[in-house]
Amino acid sequence: MATSGAVGEGYSGLNGIVSETEHKIMTDLPAELLEYILCFPVLKHVDICNVSCSCKRLHDVCHGRGKVWGHQYKLRWPRLQKHYRQNECCDWLKEYRTRHTVGLQIRRTVVSISKRFFTEVPCVGQVLGDSFAEIESLGAPEHFCEDELLSILNSDRRKSLTLKYYAKKILYFLRQQNILRSLKMFLEQPAEQQSALEGAVLVDQYCNPLADVSLDGISSQLEEITDKVKKMLRMKNSSHPSLRVTQGDCFAVEDFELERQVVVALNAVLYEQLQYKGNECDYYNPLNSYIHQVLLRRTGIPISLSVLYMTLARKLGVQLEPVNFPNHFLLRWCQHQRGSGDIYDFVYIDAFGKGKQLTAKECEYLIGHQVTADYYSAISTTEVLLRMVGNLLNIGKRGISSLREGNEKSYQLLRDSLDLYLTINPDNVQYLLLQARLYFHLGIWPEKVLDILQHIQALDPSQHGAVGYLVQHTLEHIQHKKQPVEPEVKRRSAAEHVEVQYSVGLIMKHKRSGYNCVIYGWDPKCTMSQEWITTMRVHQLSSGANQPFYNVLVQDGTCRYAAQENLEPHSAPLEIAHPEVGRYFSEFHDSHYVANEELQTRYPEDMAETLGTVRDLYHRLTPSSGQASGQQESPKGPGGSSQDQKSQENKEAMPL
């Protein structure tokens, strides 16, 4: 950009006399006009740096607190604008430099994780913990880190898959750490100031850290429902005091008949107009416990629907209390003097049962047996959260024990719910021991396992037997880690691999089941145990176990171990929507996946084979109509080596 030279030249004549030529240069322009020019969208930060170095005048125009650098900052990182007040004056050049530096460091960190994560599977927690420390050491605002991670995730959908895979894990970890801090602050508040809704939102956020869930968003949806109830209430009683309540008011209806009118209107709106209901058909789906999903799907379980119902009632001036009734969470509504301890002075509301009102005796019919009066008592918000998290914990355990598809989600749910439960109740020995066993079973973060076990021993010395066993084997695991085994390298040119027809990165179709998948590893023969081979009836295959088997990521999110005779190249290759794709592949290239550096190290000759197959096959592929014989394979956890596969067979192997 020129900063000198004539802006305009001209001659003016008067009585035949020609005036001197007038010269104007760019720097003579007013500062406001220069700022306007330098804020053109085509100019990047490098251009502004060059301009500001050309002369003192332009250097002053491009000062750090001016419009030019403010424009550059907002243009490059628009998501960050919500963190600044409108027309806020700050050192935009400093902000720009800091954000730029954070971005470079974040990308270096994410790239470095791939090598560590791939070779130390599955020590996820420790690896991400180290990365978190590296990011924190930058001393930059947390939203800078998150913005860079989101920039990575929002880049070209088919490229940088490995970078996105680890960026997503770091973002998951960072958000969960922030939510845990918020939960701890929430628990430090006086009990009377704790809102069951806010606690439920924190639980929801922790289990779904990448979802757009906020207390403000949930509250806004509840206000819309409240307005509908008020509209219904106005039709019955236009002078009802609840109609005068505005958002945020603390208000309680004192007259029982007025309370009854609110409850009737609430039931009519929630269950008749909006069609909310208890999810009897899919009761153990964790979505039933997440408040944003309850509002979206209009269904839930007793406790989540009770939190919703109780919050709406309180907004309209009716004080309901949560009751930790066994097997069926309830609300109670006092019919007499407040503060009564007599269980017969209350009506019990079943939010799961469309707001049905029950007597104390009728409550027992819900569970089929009698209970003591203690079970009819009101409980605190903390106890509500423990019950809610306990439900999620049991769903996680249920999913793992049933060995159904989506097993990895069950492990993640169990880990998340244990984190939450132990944040609320850190000295629960039963769940501390479960957390230690879970981490030990998954082989993750052995140092943290030792910390947990030490805490258990201090709380309950009688657990020394279980603690001692886990300590011994955890120390052995740590010692084993100090002597890492080099990953097995499989070359197609080796004589023992001559029968391997397919290569990593190819999109395949299962001949019998019809599912789509991508190959991320192979063995020249089946490497599973004899028990697994027998259970899966591998002997019914025409070539039995004596044929190549492939590790595949399946479109439905499972990981399987497929026999060669059951696979064929896909006639119309397509992307495989599997959460682990980025761990093994860097890019989807129209007809195949490109193995990342780590996978290519294990299968150094496969990418050339894949490219050759793509050239030779896909433009003139005639799908085979042959039928696969024998029993198909079972799901199997991702891992590039036979050792990884064997370590997961007990938890993931199952027939379709």
Secondary structure, 3 states (H helix, E strand, C coil): CCCCCCCCCCCCEECCEECCCCCCCHHHCCHHHHHHHHCCCCCCHHHHHHHHCCCHHHHHHCCCCCHHHHHHHHHHCHHHHHHCCCCCCCCHHHHHHHHHHHHHHHHHHHHHHHHHHHHCCCCHHHHHHHHHHHHHCCCCCHHHHHHHHHHHHCCCCCCCHHHHHHHHHHHHHHHHHHHHHHHHHHHHCCHHHCCHHHHHHHHHHHHCCCCCCCHHHHHHHHHHHHHHHHHHHHHHCCCCHHHHCCCCCCCCCCCHHHHHHHHHHHHHHHHHHCCCEECCCCCCCHHHHCHHHHHHHCEECHHHHHHHHHHHHHHCCCCCEEECCCCCCEEEEECCCCCCCCHHHEEEEEHHHCCEEECHHHHHHHHCCCCCHHHHCECCHHHHHHHHHHHHHHHHHHHHHHCCCCHHHHHHHHHHHHHHHHHHCCCCHHHHHHHHHHHHHHCCCHHHHHHHHHHHHHHCHHHHHHHHHHHHHHHHHHHHHCCCCCCCCCCCCCHHHCCCCCCCCEEEEECCCCCEEEEEEEECCCCCCHHHHHHCCHHHCCCCCCCCEEEEEECCCCEEEEEHHHEEECCCCCCCCCCCHHHHEEEECCCEEEECHHHHHHCCCHHHHHHHHHHHHHHHCCCCCCCCCCCCCCECCCCCCHHHHHHHHHHHCCCC
